[in-house]
Amino acid sequence: MKHRGILAVVSGFSGAGKGTLMKNLVNQYDNYALSISMTTRLPREGEEDGREYFFVSKETFEEKVGQGGLIEYACYCDNYYGTPKEYVENQLAMGRDVLLEIEIQGALKVREKFPEALLLFVMPPSAKELENRLTGRGTETPEVVSKRLRRAVSEAQGIENYDYIVINDDLEMCTQELHSIICTAHKSVGRNEEFIENMRQELNVLVKGEK
């Protein structure tokens, strides 16, 4: 029986390493599709349009919103981020597990439209390690680092809305743990109602045949 894919929403503090974690997951296992978000922020060095993000103007982004072409969108650090709908729906229908890397506002909006979505929050082992990672990037000014840390304080208040937390201390161990959580979610009762109902019907047929 072909199963519909799981929509796994991955959030976390900026600097927690969620992007690297998800890319590692996609590289190691075949059944994942990494959804590419649309954003109005400028590309960082080494990023390419259509690979890390779809980089668009504010006007183009707002047109897509008006067309209903985004599952969710939100403003984060003065830029828009959103999830294109068609790609996600197509991948789920093919049975692939779709990974969405989005911030907490967007994650809660996805949960409203996809109640069966699996919400995962990636965290560093400590707040000090988070600061070290943000500083170590070398891509942000001290003011931006400070802004991201203040944002983390706010985001920490919403972690209880998620299904699981994943501590990103060791990349390989964390990748395996994330994969294990998603595999286990496939076995949940709510995602196997058709199989359960078929089993009931088959059992009834067998019992009636014994009479």
Secondary structure, 3 states (H helix, E strand, C coil): CCCCCCEEEEEECCCCCHHHHHHHHHHHCCCEEECCEEECCCCCCCCCECCCEEECCHHHHHHHHHCCCEEEEEEECCEEEEEEHHHHHHHHHCCCEEEEECCHHHHHHHHHHCCCCEEEEEECCCHHHHHHHHHHHCCCCHHHHHHHHHHHHHHHHHHHHCCEEEECCCHHHHHHHHHHHHHHHCCCHHHCHHHHHHHHHHHHHHHHHHC
